[in-house]
Amino acid sequence: MLVQHQGFIGVYSHLGLIAPVIAEGRRAVYGGEKIGTVGRSGLTYGPHLYFGMIVAGRPVDPSPYLHIAPCVSTPQGAS
């Protein structure tokens, strides 16, 4: 699901359920309004939500915008 926010597009994926009003075609949502529930789609270890951001037409790492440390992966076998 893509949601236009002020200054970026939010990408919400792996939802367990999309809110009925959106599934029925409503195109506007408001702050604090439920858009869906966390899901468990794909090969996972538990419920999760994928959140991405598109700024100026390009995908960006959302961590600086959310003031959190970015995820860093370590290659398998490395310590």
All heavy atoms as a GROMACS GRO file, in nm:
protein
  584
    1MET      N    1   0.085  -0.115   0.000
    1MET     CA    2   0.000   0.000   0.000
    1MET      C    3   0.090   0.123   0.000
    1MET      O    4   0.189   0.128   0.073
    1MET     CB    5  -0.088  -0.001   0.126
    1MET     CG    6  -0.164   0.125   0.144
    1MET     SD    7  -0.263   0.137   0.295
    1MET     CE    8  -0.341  -0.019   0.303
    2LEU      N    9   0.058   0.220  -0.083
    2LEU     CA   10   0.132   0.346  -0.089
    2LEU      C   11   0.045   0.456  -0.028
    2LEU      O   12  -0.072   0.468  -0.061
    2LEU     CB   13   0.164   0.383  -0.234
    2LEU     CG   14   0.246   0.281  -0.312
    2LEU    CD1   15   0.263   0.328  -0.456
    2LEU    CD2   16   0.381   0.257  -0.248
    3VAL      N   17   0.106   0.535   0.061
    3VAL     CA   18   0.034   0.646   0.126
    3VAL      C   19   0.116   0.773   0.106
    3VAL      O   20   0.234   0.778   0.144
    3VAL     CB   21   0.013   0.618   0.277
    3VAL    CG1   22  -0.054   0.737   0.343
    3VAL    CG2   23  -0.070   0.492   0.298
    4GLN      N   24   0.053   0.874   0.047
    4GLN     CA   25   0.120   1.003   0.027
    4GLN      C   26   0.120   1.080   0.159
    4GLN      O   27   0.015   1.111   0.214
    4GLN     CB   28   0.046   1.085  -0.080
    4GLN     CG   29   0.105   1.223  -0.103
    4GLN     CD   30   0.244   1.218  -0.165
    4GLN    OE1   31   0.260   1.164  -0.273
    4GLN    NE2   32   0.342   1.273  -0.097
    5HIS      N   33   0.238   1.105   0.212
    5HIS     CA   34   0.256   1.186   0.332
    5HIS      C   35   0.311   1.322   0.287
    5HIS      O   36   0.343   1.340   0.170
    5HIS     CB   37   0.356   1.120   0.427
    5HIS     CG   38   0.311   0.988   0.482
    5HIS    ND1   39   0.233   0.978   0.594
    5HIS    CD2   40   0.334   0.861   0.440
    5HIS    CE1   41   0.210   0.850   0.621
    5HIS    NE2   42   0.270   0.776   0.527
    6GLN      N   43   0.326   1.413   0.380
    6GLN     CA   44   0.384   1.542   0.345
    6GLN      C   45   0.533   1.523   0.318
    6GLN      O   46   0.609   1.491   0.409
    6GLN     CB   47   0.363   1.642   0.458
    6GLN     CG   48   0.408   1.781   0.423
    6GLN     CD   49   0.370   1.881   0.532
    6GLN    OE1   50   0.293   1.852   0.622
    6GLN    NE2   51   0.426   1.999   0.523
    7GLY      N   52   0.576   1.532   0.194
    7GLY     CA   53   0.716   1.523   0.158
    7GLY      C   54   0.766   1.385   0.118
    7GLY      O   55   0.881   1.372   0.077
    8PHE      N   56   0.686   1.282   0.132
    8PHE     CA   57   0.730   1.148   0.092
    8PHE      C   58   0.611   1.056   0.072
    8PHE      O   59   0.500   1.086   0.114
    8PHE     CB   60   0.827   1.088   0.195
    8PHE     CG   61   0.762   1.047   0.325
    8PHE    CD1   62   0.720   0.916   0.346
    8PHE    CD2   63   0.743   1.138   0.427
    8PHE    CE1   64   0.661   0.878   0.465
    8PHE    CE2   65   0.684   1.102   0.547
    8PHE     CZ   66   0.643   0.971   0.566
    9ILE      N   67   0.638   0.944   0.009
    9ILE     CA   68   0.538   0.838  -0.005
    9ILE      C   69   0.581   0.725   0.087
    9ILE      O   70   0.695   0.680   0.082
    9ILE     CB   71   0.529   0.788  -0.150
    9ILE    CG1   72   0.480   0.901  -0.241
    9ILE    CG2   73   0.436   0.666  -0.159
    9ILE    CD1   74   0.488   0.867  -0.390
   10GLY      N   75   0.490   0.680   0.172
   10GLY     CA   76   0.517   0.568   0.260
   10GLY      C   77   0.474   0.439   0.191
   10GLY      O   78   0.368   0.432   0.129
   11VAL      N   79   0.559   0.338   0.201
   11VAL     CA   80   0.530   0.207   0.143
   11VAL      C   81   0.507   0.111   0.260
   11VAL      O   82   0.596   0.091   0.343
   11VAL     CB   83   0.649   0.156   0.058
   11VAL    CG1   84   0.617   0.021  -0.005
   11VAL    CG2   85   0.687   0.258  -0.049
   12TYR      N   86   0.387   0.055   0.267
   12TYR     CA   87   0.350  -0.036   0.375
   12TYR      C   88   0.319  -0.172   0.311
   12TYR      O   89   0.226  -0.183   0.233
   12TYR     CB   90   0.227   0.016   0.450
   12TYR     CG   91   0.248   0.154   0.508
   12TYR    CD1   92   0.227   0.269   0.433
   12TYR    CD2   93   0.292   0.169   0.640
   12TYR    CE1   94   0.248   0.395   0.487
   12TYR    CE2   95   0.311   0.294   0.694
   12TYR     CZ   96   0.290   0.407   0.617
   12TYR     OH   97   0.310   0.532   0.671
   13SER      N   98   0.398  -0.273   0.345
   13SER     CA   99   0.380  -0.405   0.285
   13SER      C  100   0.378  -0.514   0.392
   13SER      O  101   0.418  -0.491   0.504
   13SER     CB  102   0.493  -0.435   0.187
   13SER     OG  103   0.493  -0.344   0.081
   14HIS      N  104   0.336  -0.630   0.351
   14HIS     CA  105   0.326  -0.749   0.436
   14HIS      C  106   0.215  -0.732   0.540
   14HIS      O  107   0.222  -0.789   0.648
   14HIS     CB  108   0.459  -0.784   0.503
   14HIS     CG  109   0.566  -0.817   0.405
   14HIS    ND1  110   0.628  -0.939   0.403
   14HIS    CD2  111   0.621  -0.746   0.305
   14HIS    CE1  112   0.718  -0.940   0.306
   14HIS    NE2  113   0.715  -0.824   0.245
   15LEU      N  114   0.116  -0.652   0.507
   15LEU     CA  115   0.003  -0.633   0.598
   15LEU      C  116  -0.078  -0.762   0.607
   15LEU      O  117  -0.097  -0.832   0.508
   15LEU     CB  118  -0.087  -0.519   0.549
   15LEU     CG  119  -0.023  -0.380   0.549
   15LEU    CD1  120  -0.113  -0.282   0.477
   15LEU    CD2  121   0.006  -0.334   0.689
   16GLY      N  122  -0.128  -0.790   0.726
   16GLY     CA  123  -0.212  -0.907   0.743
   16GLY      C  124  -0.352  -0.881   0.690
   16GLY      O  125  -0.418  -0.968   0.637
   17LEU      N  126  -0.396  -0.757   0.705
   17LEU     CA  127  -0.530  -0.718   0.662
   17LEU      C  128  -0.528  -0.568   0.634
   17LEU      O  129  -0.473  -0.491   0.712
   17LEU     CB  130  -0.631  -0.747   0.774
   17LEU     CG  131  -0.775  -0.705   0.751
   17LEU    CD1  132  -0.840  -0.796   0.647
   17LEU    CD2  133  -0.853  -0.712   0.881
   18ILE      N  134  -0.584  -0.529   0.522
   18ILE     CA  135  -0.599  -0.387   0.491
   18ILE      C  136  -0.731  -0.341   0.551
   18ILE      O  137  -0.831  -0.412   0.543
   18ILE     CB  138  -0.595  -0.364   0.339
   18ILE    CG1  139  -0.456  -0.400   0.285
   18ILE    CG2  140  -0.630  -0.220   0.304
   18ILE    CD1  141  -0.445  -0.395   0.136
   19ALA      N  142  -0.731  -0.223   0.611
   19ALA     CA  143  -0.853  -0.171   0.673
   19ALA      C  144  -0.968  -0.176   0.572
   19ALA      O  145  -0.950  -0.139   0.455
   19ALA     CB  146  -0.831  -0.029   0.722
   20PRO      N  147  -1.086  -0.221   0.615
   20PRO     CA  148  -1.200  -0.235   0.523
   20PRO      C  149  -1.233  -0.109   0.444
   20PRO      O  150  -1.262  -0.118   0.326
   20PRO     CB  151  -1.315  -0.275   0.615
   20PRO     CG  152  -1.249  -0.343   0.730
   20PRO     CD  153  -1.117  -0.270   0.748
   21VAL      N  154  -1.224   0.009   0.507
   21VAL     CA  155  -1.259   0.131   0.432
   21VAL      C  156  -1.164   0.155   0.316
   21VAL      O  157  -1.204   0.206   0.212
   21VAL     CB  158  -1.266   0.255   0.524
   21VAL    CG1  159  -1.379   0.244   0.623
   21VAL    CG2  160  -1.135   0.282   0.593
   22ILE      N  161  -1.039   0.116   0.332
   22ILE     CA  162  -0.942   0.132   0.222
   22ILE      C  163  -0.964   0.022   0.118
   22ILE      O  164  -0.962   0.048  -0.002
   22ILE     CB  165  -0.799   0.129   0.276
   22ILE    CG1  166  -0.778   0.251   0.367
   22ILE    CG2  167  -0.697   0.127   0.164
   22ILE    CD1  168  -0.652   0.252   0.445
   23ALA      N  169  -0.987  -0.100   0.164
   23ALA     CA  170  -1.013  -0.211   0.072
   23ALA      C  171  -1.137  -0.183  -0.013
   23ALA      O  172  -1.146  -0.227  -0.127
   23ALA     CB  173  -1.030  -0.341   0.149
   24GLU      N  174  -1.230  -0.107   0.043
   24GLU     CA  175  -1.353  -0.073  -0.029
   24GLU      C  176  -1.335   0.046  -0.123
   24GLU      O  177  -1.428   0.084  -0.192
   24GLU     CB  178  -1.465  -0.045   0.070
   24GLU     CG  179  -1.507  -0.168   0.148
   24GLU     CD  180  -1.595  -0.136   0.269
   24GLU    OE1  181  -1.627  -0.017   0.291
   24GLU    OE2  182  -1.630  -0.231   0.340
   25GLY      N  183  -1.215   0.106  -0.123
   25GLY     CA  184  -1.187   0.210  -0.221
   25GLY      C  185  -1.168   0.351  -0.169
   25GLY      O  186  -1.141   0.441  -0.248
   26ARG      N  187  -1.180   0.374  -0.039
   26ARG     CA  188  -1.157   0.510   0.010
   26ARG      C  189  -1.012   0.549  -0.014
   26ARG      O  190  -0.922   0.470   0.008
   26ARG     CB  191  -1.190   0.520   0.159
   26ARG     CG  192  -1.198   0.668   0.200
   26ARG     CD  193  -1.249   0.686   0.338
   26ARG     NE  194  -1.132   0.678   0.425
   26ARG     CZ  195  -1.141   0.671   0.555
   26ARG    NH1  196  -1.256   0.665   0.615
   26ARG    NH2  197  -1.032   0.666   0.626
   27ARG      N  198  -0.988   0.669  -0.061
   27ARG     CA  199  -0.855   0.709  -0.102
   27ARG      C  200  -0.784   0.802  -0.005
   27ARG      O  201  -0.666   0.828  -0.019
   27ARG     CB  202  -0.862   0.772  -0.240
   27ARG     CG  203  -0.915   0.672  -0.344
   27ARG     CD  204  -0.916   0.727  -0.484
   27ARG     NE  205  -0.791   0.783  -0.530
   27ARG     CZ  206  -0.693   0.716  -0.588
   27ARG    NH1  207  -0.704   0.587  -0.606
   27ARG    NH2  208  -0.584   0.778  -0.628
   28ALA      N  209  -0.852   0.856   0.094
   28ALA     CA  210  -0.789   0.948   0.190
   28ALA      C  211  -0.788   0.884   0.328
   28ALA      O  212  -0.885   0.822   0.370
   28ALA     CB  213  -0.865   1.080   0.194
   29VAL      N  214  -0.674   0.899   0.397
   29VAL     CA  215  -0.664   0.855   0.536
   29VAL      C  216  -0.612   0.972   0.618
   29VAL      O  217  -0.552   1.065   0.564
   29VAL     CB  218  -0.572   0.732   0.553
   29VAL    CG1  219  -0.633   0.610   0.488
   29VAL    CG2  220  -0.433   0.758   0.500
   30TYR      N  221  -0.633   0.967   0.747
   30TYR     CA  222  -0.596   1.077   0.834
   30TYR      C  223  -0.504   1.027   0.945
   30TYR      O  224  -0.506   0.909   0.978
   30TYR     CB  225  -0.722   1.141   0.893
   30TYR     CG  226  -0.815   1.188   0.783
   30TYR    CD1  227  -0.919   1.108   0.738
   30TYR    CD2  228  -0.792   1.309   0.719
   30TYR    CE1  229  -1.000   1.148   0.634
   30TYR    CE2  230  -0.873   1.350   0.614
   30TYR     CZ  231  -0.977   1.270   0.573
   30TYR     OH  232  -1.056   1.310   0.469
   31GLY      N  233  -0.421   1.116   1.000
   31GLY     CA  234  -0.328   1.079   1.105
   31GLY      C  235  -0.394   1.002   1.217
   31GLY      O  236  -0.500   1.040   1.264
   32GLY      N  237  -0.334   0.891   1.255
   32GLY     CA  238  -0.387   0.809   1.362
   32GLY      C  239  -0.489   0.706   1.318
   32GLY      O  240  -0.530   0.621   1.397
   33GLU      N  241  -0.532   0.713   1.194
   33GLU     CA  242  -0.633   0.620   1.143
   33GLU      C  243  -0.567   0.487   1.107
   33GLU      O  244  -0.459   0.482   1.050
   33GLU     CB  245  -0.699   0.680   1.019
   33GLU     CG  246  -0.820   0.606   0.973
   33GLU     CD  247  -0.894   0.682   0.863
   33GLU    OE1  248  -0.846   0.787   0.818
   33GLU    OE2  249  -0.998   0.633   0.824
   34LYS      N  250  -0.634   0.378   1.141
   34LYS     CA  251  -0.582   0.244   1.114
   34LYS      C  252  -0.591   0.214   0.964
   34LYS      O  253  -0.696   0.230   0.904
   34LYS     CB  254  -0.664   0.141   1.191
   34LYS     CG  255  -0.614   0.001   1.180
   34LYS     CD  256  -0.698  -0.090   1.270
   34LYS     CE  257  -0.649  -0.230   1.268
   34LYS     NZ  258  -0.722  -0.315   1.364
   35ILE      N  259  -0.476   0.174   0.904
   35ILE     CA  260  -0.476   0.139   0.762
   35ILE      C  261  -0.466  -0.012   0.741
   35ILE      O  262  -0.491  -0.060   0.632
   35ILE     CB  263  -0.363   0.211   0.685
   35ILE    CG1  264  -0.226   0.172   0.738
   35ILE    CG2  265  -0.384   0.362   0.688
   35ILE    CD1  266  -0.111   0.221   0.654
   36GLY      N  267  -0.427  -0.085   0.844
   36GLY     CA  268  -0.416  -0.229   0.831
   36GLY      C  269  -0.364  -0.291   0.958
   36GLY      O  270  -0.344  -0.223   1.058
   37THR      N  271  -0.342  -0.421   0.954
   37THR     CA  272  -0.285  -0.492   1.067
   37THR      C  273  -0.152  -0.555   1.025
   37THR      O  274  -0.131  -0.585   0.908
   37THR     CB  275  -0.378  -0.604   1.118
   37THR    OG1  276  -0.399  -0.698   1.013
   37THR    CG2  277  -0.511  -0.549   1.164
   38VAL      N  278  -0.065  -0.573   1.122
   38VAL     CA  279   0.064  -0.635   1.097
   38VAL      C  280   0.041  -0.778   1.052
   38VAL      O  281  -0.046  -0.847   1.104
   38VAL     CB  282   0.152  -0.630   1.224
   38VAL    CG1  283   0.279  -0.711   1.206
   38VAL    CG2  284   0.185  -0.486   1.259
   39GLY      N  285   0.118  -0.821   0.953
   39GLY     CA  286   0.095  -0.953   0.896
   39GLY      C  287   0.211  -1.048   0.914
   39GLY      O  288   0.310  -1.018   0.978
   40ARG      N  289   0.195  -1.163   0.854
   40ARG     CA  290   0.299  -1.265   0.857
   40ARG      C  291   0.304  -1.332   0.720
   40ARG      O  292   0.289  -1.453   0.707
   40ARG     CB  293   0.269  -1.367   0.966
   40ARG     CG  294   0.386  -1.459   0.987
   40ARG     CD  295   0.364  -1.553   1.101
   40ARG     NE  296   0.480  -1.642   1.106
   40ARG     CZ  297   0.503  -1.724   1.203
   40ARG    NH1  298   0.421  -1.733   1.303
   40ARG    NH2  299   0.610  -1.800   1.200
   41SER      N  300   0.325  -1.251   0.617
   41SER     CA  301   0.329  -1.305   0.482
   41SER      C  302   0.473  -1.340   0.444
   41SER      O  303   0.568  -1.284   0.499
   41SER     CB  304   0.271  -1.205   0.382
   41SER     OG  305   0.346  -1.087   0.382
   42GLY      N  306   0.490  -1.433   0.355
   42GLY     CA  307   0.622  -1.474   0.312
   42GLY      C  308   0.687  -1.568   0.411
   42GLY      O  309   0.622  -1.621   0.501
   43LEU      N  310   0.815  -1.588   0.397
   43LEU     CA  311   0.892  -1.676   0.485
   43LEU      C  312   0.942  -1.591   0.601
   43LEU      O  313   1.036  -1.514   0.585
   43LEU     CB  314   1.009  -1.732   0.406
   43LEU     CG  315   1.051  -1.874   0.428
   43LEU    CD1  316   0.933  -1.971   0.425
   43LEU    CD2  317   1.152  -1.915   0.325
   44THR      N  318   0.881  -1.603   0.718
   44THR     CA  319   0.917  -1.517   0.830
   44THR      C  320   0.924  -1.595   0.960
   44THR      O  321   0.877  -1.708   0.970
   44THR     CB  322   0.812  -1.406   0.849
   44THR    OG1  323   0.690  -1.465   0.892
   44THR    CG2  324   0.790  -1.327   0.722
   45TYR      N  325   0.980  -1.530   1.060
   45TYR     CA  326   0.984  -1.587   1.195
   45TYR      C  327   0.872  -1.531   1.282
   45TYR      O  328   0.856  -1.571   1.395
   45TYR     CB  329   1.119  -1.558   1.260
   45TYR     CG  330   1.231  -1.636   1.196
   45TYR    CD1  331   1.319  -1.574   1.111
   45TYR    CD2  332   1.245  -1.772   1.222
   45TYR    CE1  333   1.422  -1.646   1.051
   45TYR    CE2  334   1.347  -1.844   1.162
   45TYR     CZ  335   1.435  -1.780   1.078
   45TYR     OH  336   1.536  -1.852   1.019
   46GLY      N  337   0.798  -1.437   1.231
   46GLY     CA  338   0.689  -1.381   1.310
   46GLY      C  339   0.624  -1.264   1.240
   46GLY      O  340   0.664  -1.224   1.131
   47PRO      N  341   0.523  -1.207   1.304
   47PRO     CA  342   0.452  -1.091   1.245
   47PRO      C  343   0.548  -0.975   1.222
   47PRO      O  344   0.640  -0.952   1.300
   47PRO     CB  345   0.348  -1.056   1.351
   47PRO     CG  346   0.333  -1.180   1.434
   47PRO     CD  347   0.466  -1.247   1.431
   48HIS      N  348   0.527  -0.904   1.114
   48HIS     CA  349   0.615  -0.793   1.080
   48HIS      C  350   0.544  -0.697   0.985
   48HIS      O  351   0.439  -0.728   0.932
   48HIS     CB  352   0.744  -0.844   1.016
   48HIS     CG  353   0.720  -0.911   0.885
   48HIS    ND1  354   0.665  -1.037   0.875
   48HIS    CD2  355   0.738  -0.868   0.758
   48HIS    CE1  356   0.653  -1.069   0.747
   48HIS    NE2  357   0.696  -0.968   0.674
   49LEU      N  358   0.607  -0.584   0.965
   49LEU     CA  359   0.559  -0.484   0.869
   49LEU      C  360   0.680  -0.433   0.793
   49LEU      O  361   0.783  -0.404   0.853
   49LEU     CB  362   0.492  -0.367   0.941
   49LEU     CG  363   0.465  -0.242   0.857
   49LEU    CD1  364   0.352  -0.268   0.760
   49LEU    CD2  365   0.435  -0.123   0.944
   50TYR      N  366   0.669  -0.425   0.662
   50TYR     CA  367   0.774  -0.361   0.583
   50TYR      C  368   0.732  -0.217   0.566
   50TYR      O  369   0.620  -0.188   0.523
   50TYR     CB  370   0.788  -0.427   0.445
   50TYR     CG  371   0.879  -0.346   0.356
   50TYR    CD1  372   1.017  -0.362   0.362
   50TYR    CD2  373   0.828  -0.250   0.270
   50TYR    CE1  374   1.100  -0.284   0.284
   50TYR    CE2  375   0.911  -0.172   0.191
   50TYR     CZ  376   1.047  -0.190   0.200
   50TYR     OH  377   1.130  -0.112   0.122
   51PHE      N  378   0.822  -0.125   0.601
   51PHE     CA  379   0.796   0.017   0.579
   51PHE      C  380   0.911   0.073   0.497
   51PHE      O  381   1.027   0.056   0.531
   51PHE     CB  382   0.787   0.094   0.711
   51PHE     CG  383   0.779   0.243   0.692
   51PHE    CD1  384   0.664   0.300   0.642
   51PHE    CD2  385   0.887   0.325   0.722
   51PHE    CE1  386   0.656   0.437   0.621
   51PHE    CE2  387   0.879   0.462   0.701
   51PHE     CZ  388   0.764   0.518   0.651
   52GLY      N  389   0.878   0.138   0.388
   52GLY     CA  390   0.977   0.203   0.305
   52GLY      C  391   0.934   0.346   0.276
   52GLY      O  392   0.819   0.384   0.301
   53MET      N  393   1.026   0.423   0.224
   53MET     CA  394   0.996   0.562   0.190
   53MET      C  395   1.044   0.592   0.048
   53MET      O  396   1.151   0.546   0.008
   53MET     CB  397   1.065   0.659   0.287
   53MET     CG  398   1.009   0.656   0.426
   53MET     SD  399   1.099   0.766   0.539
   53MET     CE  400   1.057   0.927   0.474
   54ILE      N  401   0.966   0.671  -0.022
   54ILE     CA  402   1.004   0.721  -0.153
   54ILE      C  403   1.004   0.874  -0.143
   54ILE      O  404   0.904   0.934  -0.105
   54ILE     CB  405   0.905   0.675  -0.262
   54ILE    CG1  406   0.903   0.521  -0.268
   54ILE    CG2  407   0.941   0.736  -0.397
   54ILE    CD1  408   0.795   0.465  -0.358
   55VAL      N  409   1.120   0.932  -0.172
   55VAL     CA  410   1.136   1.078  -0.166
   55VAL      C  411   1.184   1.123  -0.304
   55VAL      O  412   1.281   1.069  -0.357
   55VAL     CB  413   1.237   1.120  -0.058
   55VAL    CG1  414   1.259   1.270  -0.058
   55VAL    CG2  415   1.192   1.073   0.080
   56ALA      N  416   1.114   1.219  -0.362
   56ALA     CA  417   1.150   1.271  -0.495
   56ALA      C  418   1.160   1.158  -0.597
   56ALA      O  419   1.249   1.156  -0.680
   56ALA     CB  420   1.279   1.352  -0.489
   57GLY      N  421   1.071   1.060  -0.587
   57GLY     CA  422   1.065   0.953  -0.684
   57GLY      C  423   1.165   0.840  -0.665
   57GLY      O  424   1.172   0.748  -0.745
   58ARG      N  425   1.245   0.846  -0.558
   58ARG     CA  426   1.347   0.744  -0.534
   58ARG      C  427   1.331   0.682  -0.396
   58ARG      O  428   1.303   0.752  -0.300
   58ARG     CB  429   1.485   0.806  -0.541
   58ARG     CG  430   1.517   0.863  -0.677
   58ARG     CD  431   1.666   0.874  -0.684
   58ARG     NE  432   1.709   0.813  -0.809
   58ARG     CZ  433   1.785   0.875  -0.894
   58ARG    NH1  434   1.828   0.995  -0.868
   58ARG    NH2  435   1.821   0.815  -1.006
   59PRO      N  436   1.354   0.550  -0.386
   59PRO     CA  437   1.350   0.487  -0.253
   59PRO      C  438   1.467   0.535  -0.168
   59PRO      O  439   1.578   0.553  -0.219
   59PRO     CB  440   1.363   0.337  -0.283
   59PRO     CG  441   1.417   0.328  -0.420
   59PRO     CD  442   1.382   0.455  -0.492
   60VAL      N  443   1.442   0.560  -0.041
   60VAL     CA  444   1.546   0.606   0.051
   60VAL      C  445   1.541   0.522   0.178
   60VAL      O  446   1.440   0.461   0.210
   60VAL     CB  447   1.530   0.756   0.088
   60VAL    CG1  448   1.542   0.845  -0.034
   60VAL    CG2  449   1.398   0.780   0.159
   61ASP      N  450   1.651   0.521   0.252
   61ASP     CA  451   1.657   0.456   0.382
   61ASP      C  452   1.576   0.542   0.479
   61ASP      O  453   1.608   0.660   0.499
   61ASP     CB  454   1.802   0.446   0.426
   61ASP     CG  455   1.821   0.382   0.562
   61ASP    OD1  456   1.720   0.352   0.632
   61ASP    OD2  457   1.936   0.360   0.601
   62PRO      N  458   1.471   0.488   0.540
   62PRO     CA  459   1.388   0.570   0.629
   62PRO      C  460   1.451   0.599   0.764
   62PRO      O  461   1.404   0.688   0.836
   62PRO     CB  462   1.261   0.487   0.645
   62PRO     CG  463   1.298   0.348   0.615
   62PRO     CD  464   1.414   0.355   0.519
   63SER      N  465   1.559   0.531   0.803
   63SER     CA  466   1.613   0.547   0.938
   63SER      C  467   1.650   0.691   0.974
   63SER      O  468   1.617   0.734   1.086
   63SER     CB  469   1.730   0.451   0.963
   63SER     OG  470   1.836   0.474   0.875
   64PRO      N  471   1.713   0.770   0.888
   64PRO     CA  472   1.743   0.908   0.928
   64PRO      C  473   1.616   0.992   0.951
   64PRO      O  474   1.614   1.078   1.038
   64PRO     CB  475   1.823   0.966   0.810
   64PRO     CG  476   1.868   0.849   0.730
   64PRO     CD  477   1.770   0.739   0.757
   65TYR      N  478   1.512   0.965   0.876
   65TYR     CA  479   1.387   1.039   0.890
   65TYR      C  480   1.315   1.002   1.020
   65TYR      O  481   1.240   1.081   1.075
   65TYR     CB  482   1.295   1.012   0.771
   65TYR     CG  483   1.351   1.061   0.641
   65TYR    CD1  484   1.429   0.977   0.561
   65TYR    CD2  485   1.325   1.190   0.596
   65TYR    CE1  486   1.481   1.021   0.441
   65TYR    CE2  487   1.378   1.235   0.475
   65TYR     CZ  488   1.456   1.150   0.399
   65TYR     OH  489   1.508   1.195   0.279
   66LEU      N  490   1.338   0.878   1.065
   66LEU     CA  491   1.272   0.829   1.187
   66LEU      C  492   1.362   0.844   1.310
   66LEU      O  493   1.325   0.805   1.420
   66LEU     CB  494   1.234   0.681   1.169
   66LEU     CG  495   1.138   0.653   1.054
   66LEU    CD1  496   1.119   0.503   1.036
   66LEU    CD2  497   1.004   0.722   1.077
   67HIS      N  498   1.483   0.898   1.288
   67HIS     CA  499   1.580   0.920   1.396
   67HIS      C  500   1.615   0.791   1.468
   67HIS      O  501   1.618   0.785   1.591
   67HIS     CB  502   1.530   1.027   1.494
   67HIS     CG  503   1.490   1.153   1.427
   67HIS    ND1  504   1.580   1.239   1.368
   67HIS    CD2  505   1.368   1.208   1.406
   67HIS    CE1  506   1.517   1.341   1.315
   67HIS    NE2  507   1.387   1.325   1.335
   68ILE      N  508   1.639   0.684   1.389
   68ILE     CA  509   1.683   0.557   1.444
   68ILE      C  510   1.808   0.512   1.370
   68ILE      O  511   1.836   0.558   1.259
   68ILE     CB  512   1.574   0.448   1.434
   68ILE    CG1  513   1.532   0.424   1.287
   68ILE    CG2  514   1.452   0.482   1.517
   68ILE    CD1  515   1.436   0.310   1.268
   69ALA      N  516   1.885   0.423   1.434
   69ALA     CA  517   2.007   0.372   1.370
   69ALA      C  518   1.968   0.281   1.254
   69ALA      O  519   1.872   0.204   1.264
   69ALA     CB  520   2.089   0.295   1.471
   70PRO      N  521   2.041   0.290   1.142
   70PRO     CA  522   2.011   0.201   1.029
   70PRO      C  523   2.045   0.057   1.063
   70PRO      O  524   2.132   0.030   1.145
   70PRO     CB  525   2.101   0.253   0.917
   70PRO     CG  526   2.209   0.328   0.986
   70PRO     CD  527   2.152   0.378   1.114
   71CYS      N  528   1.975  -0.035   1.001
   71CYS     CA  529   2.006  -0.178   1.015
   71CYS      C  530   2.133  -0.207   0.938
   71CYS      O  531   2.149  -0.158   0.825
   71CYS     CB  532   1.892  -0.264   0.961
   71CYS     SG  533   1.743  -0.250   1.057
   72VAL      N  534   2.220  -0.283   0.995
   72VAL     CA  535   2.346  -0.320   0.929
   72VAL      C  536   2.353  -0.472   0.930
   72VAL      O  537   2.339  -0.534   1.036
   72VAL     CB  538   2.467  -0.259   1.001
   72VAL    CG1  539   2.596  -0.302   0.934
   72VAL    CG2  540   2.456  -0.108   1.007
   73SER      N  541   2.374  -0.528   0.813
   73SER     CA  542   2.385  -0.674   0.808
   73SER      C  543   2.531  -0.714   0.802
   73SER      O  544   2.615  -0.644   0.746
   73SER     CB  545   2.308  -0.729   0.687
   73SER     OG  546   2.368  -0.682   0.569
   74THR      N  547   2.560  -0.828   0.862
   74THR     CA  548   2.696  -0.884   0.861
   74THR      C  549   2.693  -1.004   0.768
   74THR      O  550   2.604  -1.090   0.782
   74THR     CB  551   2.735  -0.928   1.003
   74THR    OG1  552   2.724  -0.816   1.090
   74THR    CG2  553   2.877  -0.979   1.006
   75PRO      N  554   2.785  -1.012   0.674
   75PRO     CA  555   2.786  -1.127   0.583
   75PRO      C  556   2.795  -1.256   0.662
   75PRO      O  557   2.862  -1.264   0.767
   75PRO     CB  558   2.914  -1.106   0.500
   75PRO     CG  559   2.944  -0.961   0.510
   75PRO     CD  560   2.892  -0.918   0.645
   76GLN      N  561   2.726  -1.359   0.616
   76GLN     CA  562   2.722  -1.487   0.684
   76GLN      C  563   2.863  -1.542   0.699
   76GLN      O  564   2.942  -1.541   0.606
   76GLN     CB  565   2.634  -1.585   0.607
   76GLN     CG  566   2.592  -1.703   0.688
   76GLN     CD  567   2.483  -1.783   0.618
   76GLN    OE1  568   2.460  -1.765   0.500
   76GLN    NE2  569   2.418  -1.870   0.691
   77GLY      N  570   2.897  -1.589   0.819
   77GLY     CA  571   3.029  -1.642   0.845
   77GLY      C  572   3.126  -1.539   0.899
   77GLY      O  573   3.231  -1.574   0.950
   78ALA      N  574   3.094  -1.411   0.888
   78ALA     CA  575   3.182  -1.307   0.940
   78ALA      C  576   3.151  -1.282   1.087
   78ALA      O  577   3.042  -1.304   1.134
   78ALA     CB  578   3.162  -1.178   0.860
   79SER      N  579   3.249  -1.235   1.160
   79SER     CA  580   3.228  -1.204   1.303
   79SER      C  581   3.254  -1.059   1.330
   79SER      O  582   3.334  -0.997   1.275
   79SER     CB  583   3.317  -1.285   1.392
   79SER     OG  584   3.324  -1.418   1.358
   0.00000   0.00000   0.00000
